[in-house]
Amino acid sequence: MTRYGYHCEDCEVAAFPATTHTELVWLKERAHVVREVARHSGGGLDSWMVEGLAFFDDHSGHSIAIIRKRE
């Protein structure tokens, strides 16, 4: 099984939200839009989006790459 996630190249920390590679790329490229939608959304975001945004917040200003690992 292959899983994809985010890796902070500065801190050497990774997170693997439960979603696809395509959606991880989408969120990384549009995090600013997703944050704006979250502010105006009563229903909340999918858990993988929340997890991804939290990772971005924790590693703000760092180099973040999308990685894969085989299990």
Residue pairs with C-beta under 8 A, 6 or more apart in sequence:
1 70
1 71
2 68
2 69
2 70
2 71
3 16
3 68
3 69
3 71
4 16
4 19
4 20
4 21
4 24
4 66
4 67
4 68
5 14
5 15
5 16
5 17
5 24
5 66
5 67
5 68
5 69
6 14
6 15
6 16
6 17
6 24
6 28
6 52
6 55
6 56
6 64
6 65
6 66
6 67
7 13
7 14
7 64
7 65
7 66
7 67
8 14
8 55
8 58
8 59
8 62
8 63
8 64
9 62
9 63
9 64
9 65
10 59
10 62
10 63
11 59
11 62
13 58
13 59
14 67
15 51
15 52
15 55
16 69
17 24
17 47
17 48
17 49
17 51
17 52
17 55
18 47
18 48
19 46
19 48
21 66
21 68
23 48
24 52
24 66
25 66
27 34
27 48
27 49
27 52
27 53
28 52
28 56
28 64
28 66
31 52
31 53
31 56
34 45
34 49
34 53
35 53
37 45
38 44
38 45
38 49
38 53
44 50
45 53
55 64
56 64
